[in-house]
Amino acid sequence: MRLYALLAVVIMLVSGCSFAGDDPPDIIPAAAQPEAQTVHYDEELGKYVPAVDLYTVGVINPDMSFKEGESLESNVHTRWAEERLGIRIRYLWTLLGSSEIYANKLRLELAKGNMPDIVTTRDREVIQELIDSGQFREAGSLFQRYASPVWKAAMDEEPAVWNSLERDGQQYAIPILDYEYNSDPVLWIRADWLKKLKLPVPETLDELETVMDAFANGDPDGNGLKDTFGLSVSFRNGASTWMGDASWIFGAFGTVPEQWNTQADGTLQYGSVMPAAGQALALMKSWVDKGYISRDNAWQDEEGAAALFTSGKAGIIAGPFWMRGWPLNKLADLNPEAVIQAVPIPSGPDGRVQRRGLLPVNGAILINKKMEHPEIFFTYQNYLFDYYATSSGEFANGLAKGYDWTEQDGGPVTDPALLPQGGIRVESYTLTFDGARIPSRVIQEIPQDIAPVLLSQLDASLQDQFTGPPTRTMRTSWELLQKLEQKTFEQIIFGDLRVSEFPAFVTKWSQYGGEQVTREVGEWYLDQR
């Protein structure tokens, strides 16, 4: 257990992170949970009789909203699970806060051995720590035994999603599937600003600079002040991230940072240490110096970068196709006249376009060794895959009538104007955050006006080619290498470090373990071929 993580948890909890209830609930160790439940699944009723308990933990994040009187522990979905499946979802604890706070709380409770039946998280590092703790069951054989054909078929669409969860040929967690291209960025731009300033949609970096200059200096919001920026990026968590992404800027020069990319000679190299990364850093530094990017972006996380855009202070941001639904919808509340348009990523000096692309996985499910009846969880998740993921049966229109869908004129509608609180995302209450997703069904989910933009640049999406568990040297040195990279990039782009120092960073990165990691990654890659 790392000391800094423990200290971070204590500081966060003391400084404002709160439990979902009025008072922090007692933590119930997994060993103290009922182990002698009467477990009987009634095939005719399609539920457990009597109802059984399934223990988990959770975080309440900004994407969640609740009807009055409901909470993560008690809501329309938990009631459904008990009534339909005979499964009572119990929370040992819940936290109000960010994914970072949740990750650190998991680390703290892991050190105590206070793990529930099921743990789900999106944090890659925490997933590896949970697996390495030895407190969780081998899950691959459980999946093969209990998962439904629909869920298995969905998993078979991209078998590599299992790779990082393996130890000695066995799988110690179950991937949480996501849609294909769900994290690939497109460029979101203020089309009303373009129209006002008589500018075309930028197709190259040179044209983008022209637009950013106008957005920063041409008073696009008409308030007579020089208080707007061309582009908002999130750099607190690195250059390649899920909202406020900057990977496409590096991609314009031929590399995607923070991942392992295939080279012309067939080897894997880390994108952040390639010469092309130095070119991208130089360009971004010039954009900051010219006022196109706010210096505050250096410490802003993904939601902070998005807030700069939704507050009307930035005209461009890169992120996934679903951003228009959240959080970009907040701009309309502030300025109903604002027009947001999704456009393709602009090309670099030689016409190159590259962007981050991820495997269709967004987290993992871990099953406690002390869980006597893991089939309970599979009963729950199988139902969501069989019906919600396929939009059939009782979930043909959504998870809960009056929350994420309703009826009008005899038919189902999902118009936010007709739903309480503009529509309540019930899938965020599920144990796997998004209900259940079949990767290839993304086509049904992308809005029709955005789909051509995203799908027109599929060749530009580059996935991390290292999908295995951490290598030996990664376990001892990767955290240091990541911090070195983050600090160096921040100082070059937003601080006083000269771009000419980039080669020195690459040398340090290699000496501090990067060279050995590269060899180990290469060996893993050869074994996969």
C-alpha positions as CSV (number, residue, x, y, z in Angstrom):
1,M,0.0,0.0,0.0
2,R,1.5,3.3,-1.0
3,L,1.9,5.9,1.7
4,Y,1.0,8.8,-0.6
5,A,-2.3,7.1,-1.5
6,L,-3.2,6.7,2.1
7,L,-2.4,10.3,2.9
8,A,-4.4,11.5,-0.1
9,V,-7.4,9.6,1.1
10,V,-7.2,11.1,4.6
11,I,-6.7,14.6,3.2
12,M,-9.6,14.2,0.7
13,L,-12.0,12.8,3.3
14,V,-11.2,15.5,5.8
15,S,-11.3,18.3,3.2
16,G,-14.7,17.8,1.8
17,C,-15.4,14.3,0.4
18,S,-18.5,13.0,2.1
19,F,-20.5,9.9,2.4
20,A,-23.8,9.7,0.5
21,G,-25.8,9.5,3.8
22,D,-25.9,12.0,6.7
23,D,-23.3,9.9,8.6
24,P,-20.5,7.7,7.4
25,P,-21.8,4.1,7.5
26,D,-19.9,1.4,9.3
27,I,-17.6,-0.5,7.0
28,I,-18.7,-4.1,6.9
29,P,-15.8,-6.4,6.2
30,A,-16.4,-9.0,3.5
31,A,-15.8,-11.7,6.2
32,A,-18.6,-10.3,8.2
33,Q,-21.1,-10.4,5.4
34,P,-23.8,-13.1,5.5
35,E,-22.1,-16.2,4.1
36,A,-24.9,-18.6,4.7
37,Q,-27.5,-17.1,2.5
38,T,-30.3,-19.4,1.3
39,V,-29.7,-19.2,-2.4
40,H,-32.5,-20.7,-4.6
41,Y,-33.2,-19.5,-8.1
42,D,-36.8,-20.1,-9.1
43,E,-36.7,-20.9,-12.8
44,E,-40.4,-20.3,-13.2
45,L,-40.4,-16.9,-11.6
46,G,-37.0,-16.0,-13.0
47,K,-35.7,-14.7,-9.6
48,Y,-34.1,-15.7,-6.3
49,V,-36.7,-16.8,-3.7
50,P,-36.1,-15.6,-1.0
51,A,-34.2,-12.5,-2.2
52,V,-30.4,-12.6,-1.8
53,D,-27.9,-9.9,-0.9
54,L,-25.2,-8.7,-3.3
55,Y,-22.6,-6.4,-1.7
56,T,-20.7,-3.7,-3.5
57,V,-19.3,-0.2,-3.1
58,G,-19.8,2.9,-5.2
59,V,-19.1,6.6,-6.0
60,I,-21.6,9.3,-6.8
61,N,-20.1,11.4,-9.6
62,P,-21.2,14.5,-11.5
63,D,-22.8,12.4,-14.2
64,M,-25.4,11.1,-11.7
65,S,-28.8,12.7,-10.9
66,F,-31.6,11.4,-8.7
67,K,-35.3,11.9,-8.2
68,E,-36.1,13.4,-4.8
69,G,-36.0,10.7,-2.2
70,E,-33.7,8.4,-4.2
71,S,-30.0,7.7,-3.8
72,L,-27.4,5.4,-5.1
73,E,-28.3,2.9,-2.4
74,S,-32.1,3.1,-3.0
75,N,-33.5,4.0,-6.4
76,V,-35.6,2.7,-9.3
77,H,-32.9,0.4,-10.4
78,T,-32.2,-1.2,-7.0
79,R,-35.9,-1.7,-6.6
80,W,-36.1,-3.3,-10.0
81,A,-33.2,-5.7,-9.2
82,E,-35.0,-6.9,-6.0
83,E,-38.4,-7.2,-7.5
84,R,-37.5,-8.6,-10.9
85,L,-34.4,-10.8,-10.0
86,G,-34.7,-11.2,-6.2
87,I,-31.3,-9.5,-5.8
88,R,-30.9,-6.8,-3.1
89,I,-27.9,-4.6,-4.1
90,R,-26.3,-3.5,-0.8
91,Y,-23.6,-0.9,-0.5
92,L,-20.9,-1.2,2.2
93,W,-20.2,2.4,1.5
94,T,-20.6,5.1,-1.1
95,L,-18.6,8.3,-1.7
96,L,-19.6,11.6,-3.2
97,G,-16.7,12.8,-5.4
98,S,-14.4,12.1,-8.3
99,S,-13.0,8.8,-9.7
100,E,-9.7,9.8,-8.0
101,I,-11.3,9.9,-4.6
102,Y,-13.0,6.6,-5.3
103,A,-9.8,5.0,-6.4
104,N,-8.0,6.1,-3.2
105,K,-10.8,4.9,-1.0
106,L,-10.6,1.5,-2.7
107,R,-6.9,1.4,-1.9
108,L,-7.5,2.2,1.7
109,E,-10.2,-0.5,2.2
110,L,-8.1,-3.0,0.2
111,A,-5.3,-2.6,2.7
112,K,-7.7,-3.4,5.5
113,G,-9.2,-6.3,3.6
114,N,-12.6,-4.7,3.6
115,M,-13.7,-5.7,0.1
116,P,-17.3,-6.5,-0.9
117,D,-18.6,-9.3,-3.1
118,I,-18.2,-7.2,-6.2
119,V,-15.9,-4.3,-7.0
120,T,-16.2,-2.4,-10.2
121,T,-13.8,0.4,-11.2
122,R,-12.6,2.2,-14.3
123,D,-9.2,3.0,-12.9
124,R,-6.5,0.9,-14.7
125,E,-3.9,1.2,-11.9
126,V,-6.4,0.3,-9.2
127,I,-7.6,-2.7,-11.2
128,Q,-4.0,-4.1,-11.3
129,E,-3.6,-3.4,-7.5
130,L,-6.8,-5.2,-6.8
131,I,-5.7,-8.2,-8.8
132,D,-2.3,-8.3,-7.3
133,S,-3.8,-8.2,-3.7
134,G,-4.8,-11.8,-4.0
135,Q,-8.2,-11.1,-2.6
136,F,-10.2,-11.7,-5.7
137,R,-11.2,-14.9,-7.6
138,E,-10.1,-16.2,-10.9
139,A,-12.9,-14.9,-13.0
140,G,-12.4,-16.2,-16.5
141,S,-13.7,-19.7,-15.7
142,L,-16.6,-18.1,-13.9
143,F,-17.4,-16.1,-17.0
144,Q,-17.3,-19.2,-19.2
145,R,-19.5,-21.1,-16.8
146,Y,-22.2,-18.5,-16.0
147,A,-22.2,-15.7,-18.6
148,S,-25.1,-15.7,-21.1
149,P,-24.6,-16.3,-24.8
150,V,-25.3,-12.7,-25.6
151,W,-22.6,-11.5,-23.1
152,K,-20.1,-14.0,-24.4
153,A,-20.7,-13.0,-28.0
154,A,-20.2,-9.4,-27.1
155,M,-16.9,-10.2,-25.3
156,D,-15.8,-12.2,-28.4
157,E,-15.9,-9.1,-30.5
158,E,-12.6,-8.1,-29.1
159,P,-10.8,-10.8,-27.2
160,A,-7.8,-8.4,-26.4
161,V,-10.0,-6.8,-23.7
162,W,-8.9,-9.6,-21.4
163,N,-5.2,-9.3,-21.8
164,S,-4.4,-6.8,-19.1
165,L,-6.4,-8.9,-16.5
166,E,-4.3,-12.0,-17.0
167,R,-1.9,-13.6,-14.6
168,D,-0.1,-16.8,-15.6
169,G,-2.7,-17.6,-18.2
170,Q,-5.7,-17.0,-15.9
171,Q,-8.1,-14.0,-15.9
172,Y,-8.7,-12.3,-12.5
173,A,-11.3,-9.8,-13.5
174,I,-14.0,-9.4,-16.1
175,P,-13.7,-6.5,-18.6
176,I,-16.5,-3.9,-18.6
177,L,-17.3,-3.7,-22.3
178,D,-17.8,-0.3,-24.0
179,Y,-18.9,0.8,-27.4
180,E,-16.3,0.9,-30.2
181,Y,-14.9,4.4,-30.8
182,N,-16.6,5.6,-27.6
183,S,-13.5,7.5,-26.5
184,D,-12.2,8.6,-29.9
185,P,-12.2,12.4,-30.1
186,V,-13.8,14.6,-32.7
187,L,-13.5,18.4,-32.6
188,W,-16.3,20.3,-31.1
189,I,-16.4,23.9,-32.3
190,R,-18.6,27.0,-31.8
191,A,-20.2,27.2,-35.3
192,D,-22.0,30.4,-34.3
193,W,-18.5,32.0,-33.7
194,L,-17.3,30.7,-37.1
195,K,-20.3,32.3,-38.7
196,K,-19.9,35.6,-36.9
197,L,-16.2,35.8,-37.8
198,K,-16.8,34.6,-41.4
199,L,-14.5,31.6,-41.1
200,P,-14.7,28.2,-42.6
201,V,-14.4,24.9,-40.6
202,P,-10.7,24.3,-40.2
203,E,-9.4,21.3,-42.0
204,T,-5.6,21.7,-41.4
205,L,-3.5,22.9,-38.4
206,D,-2.7,26.1,-40.3
207,E,-6.5,26.8,-40.8
208,L,-7.1,25.8,-37.1
209,E,-4.5,28.5,-36.0
210,T,-6.4,31.1,-38.0
211,V,-9.6,30.1,-36.3
212,M,-8.0,30.0,-32.8
213,D,-6.5,33.5,-33.3
214,A,-9.9,34.9,-34.3
215,F,-11.6,33.1,-31.3
216,A,-9.0,34.6,-28.9
217,N,-8.6,38.0,-30.4
218,G,-11.7,38.7,-32.5
219,D,-14.2,39.1,-29.6
220,P,-16.5,36.2,-30.8
221,D,-18.9,36.6,-27.8
222,G,-19.3,40.3,-28.5
223,N,-18.7,41.5,-24.9
224,G,-16.0,43.9,-25.9
225,L,-13.4,42.1,-23.8
226,K,-10.4,39.9,-24.7
227,D,-11.5,37.0,-22.5
228,T,-11.9,34.0,-24.8
229,F,-9.6,31.2,-25.9
230,G,-9.4,29.3,-29.1
231,L,-9.0,25.8,-27.6
232,S,-9.6,24.1,-24.3
233,V,-7.5,21.1,-23.3
234,S,-7.3,19.1,-20.1
235,F,-3.7,18.5,-19.0
236,R,-4.0,17.5,-15.4
237,N,-4.2,13.9,-16.3
238,G,-2.0,14.0,-19.4
239,A,-2.1,14.7,-23.1
240,S,-4.3,11.8,-24.0
241,T,-7.5,11.8,-22.1
242,W,-11.3,11.2,-22.5
243,M,-12.4,14.9,-22.6
244,G,-10.3,17.9,-23.5
245,D,-8.0,15.5,-25.4
246,A,-4.8,16.7,-27.0
247,S,-3.6,13.4,-28.5
248,W,-4.7,14.5,-32.0
249,I,-2.2,17.4,-31.9
250,F,0.6,14.9,-31.4
251,G,-1.0,12.7,-34.0
252,A,-0.7,15.5,-36.6
253,F,3.0,14.9,-36.4
254,G,2.9,11.1,-36.4
255,T,2.7,9.8,-32.8
256,V,0.0,9.2,-30.2
257,P,1.3,9.9,-26.7
258,E,0.9,7.8,-23.5
259,Q,0.6,4.5,-25.5
260,W,2.7,2.0,-27.4
261,N,2.5,2.5,-31.2
262,T,3.7,0.1,-34.0
263,Q,6.6,1.4,-36.0
264,A,7.6,0.8,-39.6
265,D,10.0,-1.9,-38.5
266,G,7.2,-3.7,-36.7
267,T,8.4,-2.9,-33.2
268,L,6.5,-1.1,-30.4
269,Q,7.7,2.3,-29.2
270,Y,6.2,4.6,-26.6
271,G,4.6,7.5,-28.3
272,S,5.5,10.2,-25.8
273,V,9.3,9.8,-26.4
274,M,9.2,9.9,-30.2
275,P,10.7,13.0,-32.0
276,A,7.2,13.8,-33.2
277,A,6.1,14.4,-29.6
278,G,8.7,17.2,-29.4
279,Q,7.2,18.9,-32.4
280,A,3.7,18.7,-30.9
281,L,5.0,20.2,-27.6
282,A,6.6,23.1,-29.5
283,L,3.3,23.8,-31.3
284,M,1.2,23.7,-28.1
285,K,3.7,25.9,-26.3
286,S,3.4,28.5,-29.1
287,W,-0.4,28.3,-28.8
288,V,-0.2,29.0,-25.1
289,D,2.2,31.9,-25.6
290,K,-0.2,33.4,-28.2
291,G,-3.2,33.1,-25.9
292,Y,-5.0,30.5,-27.9
293,I,-4.9,28.1,-24.9
294,S,-5.4,29.1,-21.3
295,R,-2.5,28.5,-18.9
296,D,-5.1,27.3,-16.4
297,N,-5.5,24.2,-18.6
298,A,-2.3,22.9,-17.1
299,W,-4.0,22.0,-13.9
300,Q,-7.6,21.5,-15.1
301,D,-9.1,18.0,-15.3
302,E,-11.4,16.8,-18.0
303,E,-14.5,18.4,-16.5
304,G,-12.6,21.7,-15.9
305,A,-11.6,21.9,-19.5
306,A,-15.1,21.2,-20.6
307,A,-16.4,23.9,-18.2
308,L,-14.2,26.5,-20.0
309,F,-16.0,25.6,-23.2
310,T,-19.5,25.4,-21.7
311,S,-19.1,28.7,-19.9
312,G,-18.6,30.4,-23.3
313,K,-14.9,31.1,-22.8
314,A,-13.4,28.7,-25.3
315,G,-14.5,27.9,-28.9
316,I,-13.0,24.5,-29.5
317,I,-12.6,21.3,-27.5
318,A,-11.8,17.7,-28.5
319,G,-13.7,14.8,-27.1
320,P,-16.1,11.8,-27.8
321,F,-19.3,11.9,-29.8
322,W,-21.4,11.7,-26.6
323,M,-20.2,15.0,-25.3
324,R,-23.0,16.9,-26.9
325,G,-25.4,15.2,-24.5
326,W,-23.1,15.9,-21.5
327,P,-21.5,18.2,-20.6
328,L,-21.8,20.4,-23.7
329,N,-25.6,20.7,-23.2
330,K,-24.8,23.1,-20.3
331,L,-23.8,25.7,-22.9
332,A,-27.4,25.9,-24.1
333,D,-28.6,26.7,-20.6
334,L,-26.2,29.7,-20.5
335,N,-26.6,30.7,-24.1
336,P,-29.6,29.3,-26.1
337,E,-28.2,31.0,-29.2
338,A,-24.9,29.0,-29.1
339,V,-24.4,26.5,-31.9
340,I,-22.0,23.6,-31.4
341,Q,-20.8,21.5,-34.3
342,A,-18.8,18.3,-34.5
343,V,-16.1,18.4,-37.2
344,P,-13.2,16.1,-38.2
345,I,-9.8,16.3,-36.6
346,P,-7.6,18.7,-38.7
347,S,-4.6,17.3,-40.5
348,G,-0.9,18.0,-39.8
349,P,1.8,19.4,-42.0
350,D,2.0,16.3,-44.2
351,G,-1.7,15.6,-44.2
352,R,-1.5,13.1,-41.4
353,V,-4.4,12.6,-39.0
354,Q,-4.0,10.4,-35.9
355,R,-5.9,10.3,-32.6
356,R,-6.2,8.2,-29.5
357,G,-8.3,5.0,-30.0
358,L,-9.1,2.6,-27.2
359,L,-10.2,-1.0,-27.0
360,P,-14.0,-1.2,-26.3
361,V,-13.4,-1.7,-22.5
362,N,-13.9,0.8,-19.7
363,G,-13.1,-0.8,-16.4
364,A,-13.3,-4.2,-14.8
365,I,-15.4,-6.3,-12.4
366,L,-13.6,-8.2,-9.6
367,I,-15.2,-10.9,-7.6
368,N,-14.2,-11.4,-4.0
369,K,-12.8,-14.8,-3.0
370,K,-15.2,-14.8,-0.1
371,M,-18.2,-14.5,-2.3
372,E,-19.8,-17.9,-1.9
373,H,-22.3,-17.6,-4.8
374,P,-20.8,-15.6,-7.7
375,E,-23.6,-16.8,-9.9
376,I,-25.8,-14.1,-8.3
377,F,-23.8,-11.4,-10.0
378,F,-24.0,-13.2,-13.4
379,T,-27.8,-13.5,-13.0
380,Y,-27.9,-9.7,-12.7
381,Q,-25.5,-8.8,-15.5
382,N,-26.8,-11.5,-17.9
383,Y,-30.3,-10.0,-17.7
384,L,-28.9,-6.5,-18.6
385,F,-27.0,-8.0,-21.6
386,D,-29.9,-10.1,-22.8
387,Y,-32.3,-7.2,-22.7
388,Y,-30.8,-3.8,-22.1
389,A,-27.8,-4.2,-24.4
390,T,-30.1,-5.5,-27.1
391,S,-32.9,-3.0,-26.5
392,S,-35.4,-5.7,-26.2
393,G,-38.0,-7.0,-23.8
394,E,-38.8,-4.7,-20.9
395,F,-35.8,-2.6,-21.8
396,A,-36.8,-1.9,-25.4
397,N,-37.1,1.8,-24.7
398,G,-34.8,2.3,-21.7
399,L,-34.2,1.2,-18.2
400,A,-37.1,3.0,-16.4
401,K,-40.2,4.7,-17.6
402,G,-40.4,8.2,-16.3
403,Y,-36.7,8.4,-15.9
404,D,-34.9,7.8,-19.2
405,W,-38.0,7.4,-21.4
406,T,-41.8,8.1,-21.3
407,E,-44.8,7.7,-23.5
408,Q,-46.5,10.3,-25.7
409,D,-49.3,9.8,-28.2
410,G,-49.1,6.1,-27.6
411,G,-45.4,5.7,-28.4
412,P,-42.1,5.8,-26.5
413,V,-40.1,9.1,-26.5
414,T,-36.8,10.1,-24.9
415,D,-37.1,13.9,-25.4
416,P,-35.4,15.5,-22.5
417,A,-38.0,18.2,-22.4
418,L,-40.6,15.6,-21.5
419,L,-38.6,13.9,-18.8
420,P,-38.0,14.9,-15.2
421,Q,-34.7,16.8,-14.8
422,G,-34.2,16.6,-18.5
423,G,-33.9,12.8,-18.3
424,I,-32.3,10.7,-15.6
425,R,-29.4,8.4,-16.6
426,V,-30.5,5.2,-14.8
427,E,-27.7,3.2,-16.3
428,S,-25.3,5.1,-14.1
429,Y,-26.9,3.3,-11.1
430,T,-26.0,-0.1,-12.4
431,L,-23.1,-2.1,-11.0
432,T,-21.0,-1.6,-14.2
433,F,-21.8,2.2,-14.6
434,D,-23.3,1.9,-18.1
435,G,-25.7,-1.1,-17.8
436,A,-24.4,-3.4,-20.5
437,R,-22.9,-2.5,-23.9
438,I,-22.2,-4.6,-27.0
439,P,-19.2,-2.9,-28.7
440,S,-20.5,-3.2,-32.3
441,R,-23.9,-1.6,-31.4
442,V,-22.2,1.8,-31.3
443,I,-23.7,2.6,-34.7
444,Q,-27.2,2.5,-33.1
445,E,-26.0,5.0,-30.4
446,I,-24.1,7.7,-32.4
447,P,-26.4,10.6,-33.4
448,Q,-26.9,10.6,-37.1
449,D,-25.3,14.0,-37.7
450,I,-22.2,13.0,-35.8
451,A,-21.7,9.5,-37.1
452,P,-20.2,10.7,-40.5
453,V,-17.7,12.9,-38.7
454,L,-16.5,10.2,-36.4
455,L,-16.6,7.3,-38.9
456,S,-14.9,9.3,-41.6
457,Q,-11.6,9.1,-39.7
458,L,-11.5,5.5,-38.4
459,D,-8.1,5.0,-40.0
460,A,-6.8,7.8,-37.7
461,S,-7.7,5.9,-34.5
462,L,-4.7,4.3,-33.1
463,Q,-5.1,1.9,-30.2
464,D,-2.4,1.1,-27.6
465,Q,-0.7,-2.0,-29.0
466,F,0.4,-3.1,-25.5
467,T,-2.7,-4.6,-23.9
468,G,-1.0,-7.0,-21.4
469,P,-0.6,-6.7,-17.7
470,P,2.2,-4.5,-16.3
471,T,5.7,-5.8,-17.1
472,R,8.2,-6.5,-14.4
473,T,9.9,-3.1,-14.7
474,M,6.6,-1.3,-15.1
475,R,5.7,-2.5,-11.6
476,T,8.7,-0.7,-10.1
477,S,9.4,2.2,-12.4
478,W,6.3,3.1,-14.4
479,E,4.8,5.5,-11.9
480,L,8.1,7.5,-11.8
481,L,8.3,7.5,-15.6
482,Q,4.7,8.8,-15.9
483,K,5.4,11.6,-13.4
484,L,8.6,12.5,-15.3
485,E,6.6,12.7,-18.5
486,Q,3.7,14.7,-17.0
487,K,5.9,17.2,-15.3
488,T,8.2,17.7,-18.3
489,F,5.3,18.2,-20.8
490,E,3.5,20.6,-18.4
491,Q,6.7,22.7,-18.0
492,I,7.4,22.8,-21.7
493,I,3.8,23.7,-22.8
494,F,2.7,25.9,-19.9
495,G,6.0,26.8,-18.2
496,D,9.5,28.0,-18.8
497,L,11.2,24.8,-19.9
498,R,12.6,25.1,-23.4
499,V,11.5,22.7,-26.1
500,S,15.2,22.0,-26.7
501,E,15.1,20.1,-23.3
502,F,12.9,17.4,-24.8
503,P,15.8,15.1,-25.9
504,A,17.1,15.3,-22.3
505,F,13.7,14.1,-21.1
506,V,13.9,11.2,-23.5
507,T,17.4,10.3,-22.2
508,K,16.2,10.4,-18.6
509,W,13.1,8.4,-19.4
510,S,15.3,5.7,-20.9
511,Q,17.8,5.7,-18.0
512,Y,15.1,5.6,-15.3
513,G,13.6,2.3,-16.7
514,G,12.0,3.3,-20.0
515,E,14.6,1.4,-22.1
516,Q,14.1,-1.8,-20.1
517,V,10.3,-1.4,-20.2
518,T,10.5,-1.0,-24.0
519,R,12.4,-4.3,-24.2
520,E,9.9,-6.1,-22.0
521,V,6.9,-4.7,-24.0
522,G,8.7,-5.8,-27.2
523,E,9.1,-9.3,-25.8
524,W,5.4,-9.4,-24.9
525,Y,4.4,-8.2,-28.3
526,L,6.5,-10.9,-30.0
527,D,4.8,-13.6,-27.9
528,Q,1.4,-12.4,-29.1
529,R,2.2,-12.7,-32.8
